[in-house]
Amino acid sequence: MNIKVKKILSKKNKSKIVCLTAYSKNIAKILDRHCDIILVGDSLGSVLYNYKSTKEVTLQTMINHSKSVRLGVEKSLMVFDMPYNTYRNPKEALKNAKFVMRETKCDAVKLEGGKKIIPIVKQLIKNKIPVMGHVGILPQTDKKFRFKGKKQKESEKILNDTKLLENAGVFSIVLECVEIKLSKKITEHIKVPTIGIGSSVNCDGQVLVIDDLIGLSQSKFKFVKRYIDLTKIIEGAVKRYKSEVLKKQFPKAKHSFKN
Ligand code: KIV
């Protein structure tokens, strides 16, 4: 088993797992010093491209960003989020996942879904491609984005999906906007770590979209905590630069070349 995957598994019930998304090298390099997992999420569709849904994200776009992220990641486990319509059956999933692994040198792939995708998950794992699961809100296919686990039938389905994914061999499962008590139950019932986003402190780890955390996005989701307002900080720097250019205070002689 991949040594980085083994490390993630070993954290269950010992220490929390820290995960963030990254879409490019410079940010990935900073995150790599502090994260266990770096996810090249298809959330880049809305965060970087203003797409209405992640359905519009292509495999090639994900590969391009992942190649950049790979340049900044050494120690963390790098996960590639397989985009919509790239894993509709085991054959297609294997062809695309093999291509992705070869092109991006990522450590694992993430797939959204439960029972329906089990044959696909098994096919990838049989071919030594580590898989991260994703249940709760499924941005690639859900019509409405509301928290999951409100009704008993829905809770039972999600719990069952996580057990099926565990049995299929995933090394962790993202729980997206799963109700507090349900995320606790899932985390207690399965042996692989759960990584929550909007799914409470009960999960084995947490993931957030990096642009939300640093204040580069305008996201207003209840589960987001903005730790810094980088928009304000960058704007301050750009304003100073502009002012210095207009006043001819920049560049100075030390920024220029002389024979
Ligand atoms: O695409 C993404 O960034 C994700 C995380 C929010 C889990 O799937």
Boltz pocket constraint, residues with backbone or C-beta under 6 A from the ligand:
constraints:
  - pocket:
      binder: B
      contacts: [[A, 21], [A, 39], [A, 40], [A, 41], [A, 42], [A, 43], [A, 44], [A, 81], [A, 174], [A, 176], [A, 197], [A, 207], [A, 208], [A, 209]]
      max_distance: 6.0
